[in-house]
Amino acid sequence: MKIGSLIKFHRTKQGLTQQTLADGICSVPHLSKIENNSKEANEETIRLLLERLSIDLQDVEKLEEEIKELLKQFTDQMYYLEREEVHKSYKALQEKKELIPFTEYLYLYELYKTRYFLFTNDLDEAEKQLKWLSAHKQNFSQQEQYLHLYVGAIALILRGKMEEADKQLGYLIENAVLTPDYIGELNYNFSLVKSSLSQYGPSIYYGKNALQQFKEDFNFIRIVNTQMLLAVNYSRANMFNEAEEIYKHLIRNTRILKMTNHLPRIFHNMGDLYHTMSDYEKSCMYFEKAMSLLPEESELYMLCLYNKAISESQLNRLEISEANFDQLYQIASKSKILHYQLFAKFYSLYINDKETDAMEYLENKILPYTKKHSELKESHHHFAHLLSEYYKERGQYDKALELIN
């Protein structure tokens, strides 16, 4: 505890001058040095100053210990994804924020607070925090520097800057600089980044590392999240048996742990897996299972409906497929989700043998839109490939090559 700073804080808060506080205890210059933490006073002088300010030294020491324990609780709750509890801890820390600067935990508190804003997806507040931290990083301990780098990497992930996040997380993992408390989460986030960069092998490797750590920590929610990530990457890496096995475990585990809010996403991903395996009957079945648990206006419902319509078309059930695309267009229009309106209109033309119109619509409407939105990168590649194949079939190789590039 920076006792001198604490004395100054309470003196000014009580409206006392240095002369009034020091009178009969020590000289004003001596008090000034104490308040600036530049001179250590003897215990009796400190006791008398605190007594005049009506502060109990034992209470001060107890408060510092409380702040230390509260910070540990705060970061543990974020690690275990205890959302309700973490909000309570943040509120408790806010009630002590005036006193935290007088402890050795100031920068740790600010780092955890930044992590909290990222945890709650409050990117504006997180950005302000990161600027403040950057201005003070010369005062950080080595571990605080590494934690600052890690928190910054999470912010990059949430902003979609995966290449930058990849470099920062790679440095932290390669140099093994973070404390063991962060190993599982660090590997999970690195796996997430590798997956987004289509590096499925490395993503599976770091996902397995994360899973092992979460199992050791009995971190059940993160175990489920990591299994979801692994299953997606197994599917993309064409390791279908492995993906199928994980999804079976996920369905059972989410029901046992009463985490049924994960089921729609699991069923959607299973539908996507079976679509990739060309088992379109199963694909439709799992998309329908997911939709039965979702409100129509949710984006996941629209994604399931979109993918189901494509699977139905692969089964040559064109009337059902067209009805699905019509429904998608209506829901997306009502919810003002433009990309699903565009996709639905394209496929409605495409499955009705209006290929020329569909491709013209694809080139002039869909590709310019998906190119502008990074979150639609996969869709952009998919539609660019469709149009490229269309031009190749017609001998227009220059146009096809341009799209591939």
N, C-alpha and C positions, 0 to 999 in steps of 0.2 A: 504494500500500500504506500503510495506517495503521500506521506502524512503531511508534509509541508503544503502541498497543493490542496489537500483536504481542509487544512486549517484556514487557508486563504479563502476557499470556497465558502465555508460556513461563516467566516468573519464578514465577508462582503454581503452574504445572504442576510445576515442579521443587522447590517448597516453599521458595523463598528469600524472605527479607524484603527490603524496600526497602533497609534499612541494609546487608545483606550484599552485595546487587548493586551498590549505589552506592559502596561502600567503595573509596577510592583513585581513583575515576573522576569522580564529581560529588557534589554534596550531595543529601541525601534529598528536600528540597523541589523541587530541580531535576529529579530523577528522577520525582517525582510529577507535575510539569507535563508532562514528556515522555510519561509513560504516559497522561495525559489528553488528549494531542494538542493541548495548549493552548500549547506553546512549542516552537519548532524548535531542536533542539540542533545543534551543529556535527558534521560527518561523523566526526571523530575520536572524539567522545563516543559516538556511535551505534555506531561500529565496536567500541569497547572493551566496551560493554554487551553487544552481540551475541556478541562473542568469549567473554565470561565465561559467557554462556548456551549456548556451543557452537553458535551459529547463524552460517551463512555468508550474508552479504548477497546475494551472487550467487545462492545457492540460493533465497533469498526472492524476488528479482526474477524468477528463472526460474519459480518456482511460480506467481506472479501471471500470467505469460504463459501458462502451462499451463492455468490456470483459465479465462482468457479464450478460448483456443482450444477448450477442452472445452465451454464454454457455446455457442460458435458451432456446433460439431459437433452438440451435443445438440439445438438448435433446428432445424438443417438436417435432421437425421434424422427429426424429427417432421413437418417439412414434406414430406419425400419418402416418408413412411410406411414407414420402415425399422424395423419393429417389433423385430426381434431386436437390431439395433445400438443402438437408442435405450435399451433396457434396460441394455446394457453401459455406455453413457455415463452413465446415471443412477447406476449402481453406482460408477463411477469418481468422479463428483462427490460421492457420499455419503462416499467415503473421504477427501475433502478438505474436508468440510463444517465442520470445526472452524476451518479457516483462512480460509474464504470471507468471514466477517464482517470480516476485516481488509483486505479489498480493496474496490475501488469497485464490485464486481459483486454485492454482497449482495442488493439488491432485484431485480436482473435474474435472479439464481439462484432467488429465491423465486417470481418470476413464471413462469419456465420450469418450475419444479417443479410449480406449480399446473397449468400447461398439460399436463404429463406425466400428472398424475392424471386430468385430463379425457381425455387421449389413451388411457389404460388403462381409462376408464370407472369410476374409483374416485371416485364422487361424494362420499362421506363425507369422504375425505381432502382432496378439492378444496375442499369447503365450509369445512373448518378453515383451509386455506391462504387462502381468500378473506377470512375474518374477520381473520386476522393481517395480510394486506395492507391491508385497510381501516383497521386501527388505525395503520398506518405510512405511509399514502399522502401525508401532509403532507411527508414526506421525499423523495418521488419526484422524479426529473427529469420534464420535460414528456413525453418519449417513454415513460417508464415509466408515467406516468398514462394515456396512450393505450393502452398494452399492457394495463394493468390493466382498463380498460374493455372491451377486446376479449376478454380471458380470461373476464371476467364474463359477456359475451354468449354465449360458447360454453357456459358452465355453464347459462345460461338455456335455450339450445336443448336441451341434454341433459335438462333438467327439464321440457321441454314448454311453457315460458313464451315462446311465440313473439312475442306482441305486444310484450313488454318487450325481447326480443332485437332485434326489428325496429327499435325506436327507437335502441338503442345502436349497432347496426351502421350504421344510416342516418346517424347523426351522424358516425361515423368515415369513412364513404365521402364524405359531402357535404363534409367539411372536409379530406379527403385528408391526414390527420395521421399515419398509420402509414408506416413505411419501406417501400420497394419490396418487401422480402422478404415482406411480408404481403399484397400486393395480390391475388394469385390466390386465396389462402385466404379472404381477407375477402370477395371477390366471390362465391366459392363458397358460403360460409355464408349470405350475404345472399340468394342465389338459393334456397337450401334453405328459409330462413325464408319468403320470398315464396311458394314453392310450397306450404308447409304452410298458408299463409293464403289459398290459392286465387287468388293474384295471378299468374296464369300468364305474362302478358306481361312484367311486371318480372322474374319469375324467369328467363325465357328471356334477357332482356337481360343480367342480371348473370351468368348462367351462361356466356354467350358471352364476356363480359369475362374470366371466370375461365379459360375454356378457352384463350383467346389467351395469357394469362400462363403457364399451365402448359406450353403448347407451347414458348414461348420458354425456359422453364426445363428443358425435357426431362423434365418430371415425369410419367412415363408412367402411374403408378398413378392419380394424380389426374386425368389426362386421361380415363381410362376412367370414373372415378367421375362426372366432370362430364358426359360424354356420356350416361351413364345418367340423370342428373338432367334433362338437356335433353330426352332422348327421352320421358321421363314427362310433362314439361310440354308438349311438342309434342302428345302424345296427348290430354292433358286440354284443350288449346286447340283440339282438332279439326284440328290440322295433321298429318294422318295420313301424308302422303307424306314429310314431313321426319322424323317419328318412325321410319318404316319404314327410311329410308335410314341413320339413325344406328345402328339395331339391326344392320343388315347389317355395318356397319363394326365394331361392337362384337364381334360373333361372330368375325370374322376377327382383330381386334387382340388379343383375349384369348387366342386360340389361339397366335398368333405370340409373344406375350409370356409364354406359359405361365401365364396368370392364369385357368385354367379353373375356378377356384372361383367366378368371377363368372357362369359360364354358366347355372346354375339360375335366378338372378335375372333374367338377360337373357331366357331362354326364358319365364319367368313373365310378364314385362312385355310380351313380344311376344304371348303368349296374351291378355293383358288388352287390348292394342291391337286385335287382330283381333276380340275380343268386342265392343269399342266400335264397331268398323266393321261389326258384324253378320255377320262372316265366321266363323261358329261352327265350321266344319270345321277351319279353320286354327287357331282358338283352342284347340280340343281337342288338336290335334296338338302345339302348343307347350307346353301344360300337361303333356302326357304326357312330352315331352322333358325338361322340368324335373324331373318326378317320378322319372324313370329315373336321375337323378344324385343323388337325395336320400335320406336315411334316412327311414323312415316316421314316426318320432317327432318329426321337425323341424317347426317351425311353418310353414316355407315349403312343405313337402310338403303339410301340411293346407290351406294357402291355395290351392295349385294344385288339390288334389282338390276343394275347395269350389267354386272357379271353374269347373273342368271339369264338375262336376255341373250347374251352372247352364247352361253352354253346351250340354250334352247335352239338357237339358230344352227349350232353345230349338229344337233340331233335332227335337224330339218323340220322342227316344229315351228314353222315360220309364223303361223297365226299367233301362237302364244308369245313368241319372241317379239313380234310387232306390238302386241298388246302391252308387253312389259316396257318396251321403249316409249310407247305413248303415255303410259302411266308415269314413267320416269320424267318425261318432258313436262307433264302437268305438275308433278310435285316440285321439280326443280324450278319451274317458272314461278310457282307460288312462294317458294323459299328464296328465290332470286340467286340460285346457284347456276351461274352462266355456263360453266364447262359441261355440266350434265345436260343442259339444254342443247348445246352444240353436239355433243356425242350422240344423244338420242336422235336428233334430226338426221345426222349422218347415217346412222345404222338403219333408220327407217327407210331412207332412200336406197341404201346398199342392199338390204334384203328383199326389196321390191324390184330388183333387176334394173334399177336406175343407176348403173355403175358410173356412167359418165358424169351425171349430175352430182353423185355422191363424191366423186374424186375432185370435181371442181369446187364443191363446198368445202371439202377437206383442205384443199390447197389455199383457198382464199379466206376461209373463216377460222378453221380449227388450228392449223399450224401457226399462223401469226399470233393467235391467242395463247397457245400452249408455250410458245417460244418466250413470251414475256413473263411467264409465271414459273419460277424455279420449282415450286412444289408439284408441278405437272410434268416434270422432266421425263418420267417413265412413259406417260401418255404421249408426250411429244415424240419420243423415239419410236413408240409403237405405230403412231399414225404416219410418221415420216417413212417408216419401213413399208407400210401398206402402199403408200403413194409411189415409193421407189419401185416396188414390185410391179405396180400397174404400168409404170413407164417402161420398165424392162420388157414386159410382155408385148409392148407396142414398138419395141426397137428404139425408143427414145433414151439411149444410154447416157447422154450428157445430162439430161434432167435427173435420171436415176442416180448418177454418180454425185451430182450436186446435193441431192437429198441425203445420201449416205454420209458425205463429208460434213 
